[in-house]
């Protein structure tokens, strides 16, 4: 069932995060994939830019968990959007909204679009956690 396949894509992505290897995470993105990351003002348009983002993100030791998922499939395209929470090795946690858009390549689903942004209420509630997702030199 496509919905199960798409749900498993997050698990694969999260497991790639656990390796600490930005190349393994980046390999899950389509060659034309776009990343609108939580911890950067820069939209990432290429594997090189996506990998660069994950170098810094993985250094924080993230472990993600989906709190709410909304999966829809449209032929060779599927969307998973909702809310996830990341726990970091220094003990902080941040909840964020996400959207993953996938395109099927043969039997493989690849990320073609990934957007993530902190929950406004979470950022306002605990400024120290919000700093995790603020670009250097920018206020939350």
PyMOL commands that set and color helices and strands:
alter all, ss='L'
color gray80, all
select helices_A, chain A and resi 2-19+22-26+47-58+120-125+127-133
alter helices_A, ss='H'
color red, helices_A
select strands_A, chain A and resi 29-36+63-74+77-87+93-105+108-118
alter strands_A, ss='S'
color yellow, strands_A
deselect
rebuild
show_as cartoon
